[in-house]
Amino acid sequence: MSIAVTLDTVLSRVRVVGAGLSAGPAHFQKSLNDGLTWTTLRGGEAVTVVSGDARADDYEFTPGVEHVYRIDDGTDLWDFTFTPAQTAVWLKSITRPFLNRAVSVVGHGDITLPARNGIFAVIGRSNPVAVTDVRLARQFQMTVKADSISDADAIELVLASGDPLYIQAPADSRDIPGGYVVVGDAVRRRFGHVSARRWFDLPCTVVAAPGAGVVGSTVTWESLLLEFGSWADVLTEFGTWADVAEYVASPSVVVVP
């Protein structure tokens, strides 16, 4: 049994591949604490082993931090140490990773910590009565730039799905907020009257991470039909279902005509 770990810079994912595995499902895990605490990779709980091989992708890695990846095939347990390097800020879709895109952050506003308290004046009393609860999640605005109209259109496609996004910032990110967010009413604006550069103002609210059962795919049945026209064309294009699974769909398929 062996493990190979590589960084795919196209979609910003760590690919973990096991070879020589025993028949049956394989369990993929990672640790950021030198093997003390383990978490299952998204989609890595029971990966089908085909001809001794299995793979899982980690889109939610922490840049610049040493990771230990391991595979348990029910017979053996193997691990591999890897430190993924990343210099850009990425906007990532958990459900549609083919939308993942590096962006240039030009600024981010102050972080708001909304309260949900009520203060009520009571008849006959000087001091009001407070009804309190835990604060809501962080809210902030992030501004990203596109250096061309085509880049701006690509960023707009990332936002088109409306899904929660994962802001992944590198280790030296100058305090750029990261994590899982929902983007509110985004504004696409010009840098100047004759400039092709565009800025996006993205109002973000931090949300809980999607559950472990939410697993993304680089291609969907809908995207295949939209891009190739018919199942006959799909069969002509791909030799095996494994080839289909490896295909990366066009971001434009998230837009419904």
C-alpha positions as CSV (number, residue, x, y, z in Angstrom):
1,M,0.0,0.0,0.0
2,S,1.2,3.5,-0.8
3,I,-0.1,7.1,-0.6
4,A,0.7,10.0,-3.0
5,V,-0.3,13.5,-2.0
6,T,-0.2,16.4,-4.5
7,L,-1.5,20.0,-4.7
8,D,-3.8,20.8,-7.7
9,T,-3.3,24.5,-8.3
10,V,-6.1,24.7,-10.9
11,L,-8.9,24.1,-8.4
12,S,-6.8,24.5,-5.2
13,R,-7.2,21.0,-3.8
14,V,-5.0,18.5,-2.1
15,R,-5.4,15.2,-3.9
16,V,-4.8,12.1,-1.8
17,V,-4.4,8.8,-3.8
18,G,-4.0,5.4,-2.3
19,A,-2.6,2.4,-4.3
20,G,-2.5,-1.3,-3.4
21,L,-5.5,-1.0,-1.1
22,S,-7.6,-3.9,0.0
23,A,-11.0,-4.5,-1.5
24,G,-13.8,-2.6,0.1
25,P,-14.4,1.1,1.2
26,A,-11.4,3.1,2.3
27,H,-11.4,5.8,5.0
28,F,-9.5,9.1,4.3
29,Q,-8.5,11.3,7.2
30,K,-6.3,14.3,8.0
31,S,-4.7,15.8,11.1
32,L,-3.2,19.2,11.7
33,N,-1.9,18.3,15.1
34,D,0.8,15.8,14.3
35,G,-1.6,12.9,14.4
36,L,-3.3,13.8,17.7
37,T,-6.7,14.8,16.3
38,W,-8.2,13.3,13.1
39,T,-11.0,14.5,10.9
40,T,-12.5,12.7,8.0
41,L,-12.0,14.4,4.6
42,R,-15.2,15.6,3.0
43,G,-16.4,12.7,0.9
44,G,-13.7,10.5,2.4
45,E,-15.7,8.4,4.8
46,A,-16.2,5.4,2.5
47,V,-14.4,5.7,-0.8
48,T,-14.8,2.9,-3.3
49,V,-11.6,1.0,-4.1
50,V,-11.3,0.2,-7.8
51,S,-8.5,-2.2,-8.8
52,G,-6.7,-1.4,-5.5
53,D,-6.8,2.4,-6.0
54,A,-8.9,5.1,-4.3
55,R,-8.7,8.9,-4.0
56,A,-10.1,11.8,-2.1
57,D,-9.8,15.6,-2.5
58,D,-9.2,18.1,0.3
59,Y,-10.4,21.5,-0.8
60,E,-10.6,22.8,2.8
61,F,-6.9,22.5,3.7
62,T,-5.0,25.1,5.7
63,P,-2.3,26.8,3.6
64,G,1.2,26.7,5.1
65,V,0.4,24.2,7.8
66,E,1.7,20.7,8.0
67,H,-1.0,18.1,7.3
68,V,-0.9,14.4,8.0
69,Y,-3.1,12.4,5.6
70,R,-3.9,8.8,6.2
71,I,-5.9,6.0,4.6
72,D,-7.5,3.1,6.4
73,D,-8.6,0.3,4.1
74,G,-9.6,-2.0,7.0
75,T,-6.4,-4.0,6.8
76,D,-3.6,-1.4,6.9
77,L,-3.2,2.2,8.0
78,W,-0.8,4.4,6.1
79,D,-0.1,8.1,6.4
80,F,1.7,10.9,4.5
81,T,2.9,14.3,5.7
82,F,2.4,17.2,3.4
83,T,2.4,21.0,3.7
84,P,0.2,22.7,1.0
85,A,1.6,26.1,-0.1
86,Q,-0.8,28.8,-1.4
87,T,-0.2,32.5,-1.9
88,A,-3.6,33.7,-3.3
89,V,-7.0,34.1,-1.6
90,W,-9.5,31.7,-3.1
91,L,-13.3,31.7,-3.3
92,K,-14.4,28.1,-3.1
93,S,-17.8,26.4,-3.6
94,I,-18.2,23.3,-1.4
95,T,-20.9,21.8,-3.7
96,R,-19.5,23.0,-7.0
97,P,-15.7,23.0,-6.8
98,F,-15.4,23.7,-10.5
99,L,-16.3,27.3,-9.6
100,N,-13.3,27.7,-7.4
101,R,-11.3,30.8,-8.3
102,A,-8.3,32.8,-6.9
103,V,-9.2,36.4,-6.4
104,S,-7.3,39.6,-5.7
105,V,-8.5,41.2,-2.5
106,V,-8.0,45.0,-2.5
107,G,-9.6,45.6,0.9
108,H,-11.9,44.4,3.6
109,G,-14.0,46.5,6.0
110,D,-14.4,46.4,9.7
111,I,-15.8,43.3,11.3
112,T,-19.3,43.7,12.7
113,L,-20.4,41.5,15.6
114,P,-24.2,42.0,15.6
115,A,-26.0,41.9,19.0
116,R,-29.5,40.4,19.4
117,N,-30.3,42.0,22.7
118,G,-33.5,43.8,23.8
119,I,-33.6,46.6,26.3
120,F,-37.0,47.4,27.7
121,A,-38.1,50.3,29.8
122,V,-40.3,49.2,32.7
123,I,-43.0,51.5,34.2
124,G,-41.9,52.7,37.6
125,R,-38.3,51.8,37.2
126,S,-35.3,53.9,36.2
127,N,-33.2,51.1,34.9
128,P,-34.5,49.1,31.9
129,V,-34.6,45.3,31.8
130,A,-32.3,43.5,29.4
131,V,-33.1,40.3,27.5
132,T,-29.9,39.0,26.0
133,D,-28.6,36.2,23.8
134,V,-25.3,35.2,22.2
135,R,-24.1,37.5,19.4
136,L,-24.7,36.7,15.8
137,A,-21.8,35.6,13.5
138,R,-19.2,38.0,12.1
139,Q,-20.2,40.3,9.2
140,F,-17.8,42.1,7.0
141,Q,-17.4,43.5,3.4
142,M,-14.6,42.2,1.2
143,T,-13.7,44.0,-2.0
144,V,-12.0,42.0,-4.8
145,K,-10.8,43.3,-8.2
146,A,-10.9,41.9,-11.7
147,D,-8.3,43.2,-14.2
148,S,-10.5,42.5,-17.2
149,I,-14.1,42.1,-18.2
150,S,-13.6,38.3,-18.7
151,D,-12.2,38.0,-15.2
152,A,-15.1,40.0,-13.8
153,D,-17.5,37.7,-15.6
154,A,-15.8,34.7,-14.1
155,I,-16.1,36.1,-10.6
156,E,-19.8,36.7,-11.3
157,L,-20.2,33.1,-12.2
158,V,-18.7,32.1,-8.8
159,L,-21.4,34.2,-7.1
160,A,-24.2,33.0,-9.4
161,S,-24.9,29.8,-7.6
162,G,-25.9,31.6,-4.4
163,D,-24.3,28.7,-2.4
164,P,-22.2,29.3,0.8
165,L,-18.6,29.9,-0.1
166,Y,-15.4,29.1,1.6
167,I,-12.9,32.0,1.7
168,Q,-9.5,30.4,1.9
169,A,-6.7,32.8,2.8
170,P,-3.0,32.0,2.8
171,A,-0.9,32.1,5.9
172,D,0.4,35.7,5.3
173,S,-3.1,37.0,4.3
174,R,-2.8,40.4,6.1
175,D,-5.7,39.5,8.4
176,I,-8.1,38.9,5.6
177,P,-11.2,37.2,7.1
178,G,-11.7,33.6,6.0
179,G,-14.1,30.8,6.6
180,Y,-17.5,29.8,5.4
181,V,-19.7,32.7,4.3
182,V,-22.9,33.6,2.5
183,V,-22.5,36.6,0.2
184,G,-25.3,39.1,0.3
185,D,-26.2,41.7,-2.4
186,A,-22.9,41.9,-4.4
187,V,-22.0,45.1,-6.3
188,R,-20.0,45.0,-9.5
189,R,-18.6,48.5,-10.2
190,R,-16.2,50.2,-12.5
191,F,-12.7,51.2,-11.5
192,G,-13.0,54.1,-14.0
193,H,-15.1,55.2,-16.9
194,V,-12.8,53.8,-19.6
195,S,-11.1,51.1,-17.6
196,A,-11.8,47.4,-18.1
197,R,-11.0,46.8,-14.4
198,R,-13.9,45.9,-12.2
199,W,-14.3,45.8,-8.4
200,F,-16.8,43.6,-6.5
201,D,-18.1,44.6,-3.1
202,L,-19.0,41.4,-1.3
203,P,-21.0,41.7,1.9
204,C,-20.2,38.5,3.8
205,T,-21.9,36.8,6.8
206,V,-20.0,33.9,8.4
207,V,-22.1,30.7,8.6
208,A,-21.6,27.2,9.9
209,A,-19.7,24.8,7.8
210,P,-21.8,22.5,5.5
211,G,-22.4,19.1,7.0
212,A,-20.1,16.2,6.3
213,G,-22.7,14.7,3.9
214,V,-22.3,17.7,1.6
215,V,-19.8,16.6,-1.0
216,G,-18.9,18.5,-4.1
217,S,-18.2,17.2,-7.6
218,T,-16.3,18.8,-10.5
219,V,-19.1,17.7,-12.8
220,T,-22.8,17.1,-12.6
221,W,-25.3,15.2,-14.8
222,E,-26.9,18.6,-15.7
223,S,-23.5,20.1,-16.6
224,L,-22.7,17.2,-18.9
225,L,-26.0,17.6,-20.8
226,L,-25.5,21.3,-21.1
227,E,-22.0,21.1,-22.3
228,F,-22.2,18.1,-24.6
229,G,-25.9,18.1,-25.8
230,S,-26.8,14.4,-25.5
231,W,-25.8,11.2,-23.7
232,A,-24.5,9.9,-27.0
233,D,-22.1,12.8,-27.2
234,V,-21.0,12.1,-23.6
235,L,-20.3,8.5,-24.3
236,T,-18.3,9.5,-27.4
237,E,-16.2,12.0,-25.4
238,F,-15.4,9.8,-22.4
239,G,-14.1,6.2,-22.4
240,T,-15.0,5.3,-18.8
241,W,-17.1,6.6,-15.9
242,A,-13.8,7.3,-14.1
243,D,-13.0,9.7,-17.0
244,V,-16.4,11.4,-16.4
245,A,-15.7,11.8,-12.7
246,E,-12.4,13.5,-13.5
247,Y,-13.9,16.0,-15.9
248,V,-14.1,19.7,-14.7
249,A,-17.3,21.4,-15.8
250,S,-17.4,24.9,-17.2
251,P,-18.5,27.5,-14.6
252,S,-21.0,28.9,-17.0
253,V,-23.3,25.8,-16.4
254,V,-24.5,27.3,-13.1
255,V,-26.4,30.0,-15.0
256,V,-29.9,29.0,-15.8
257,P,-31.1,30.5,-19.1
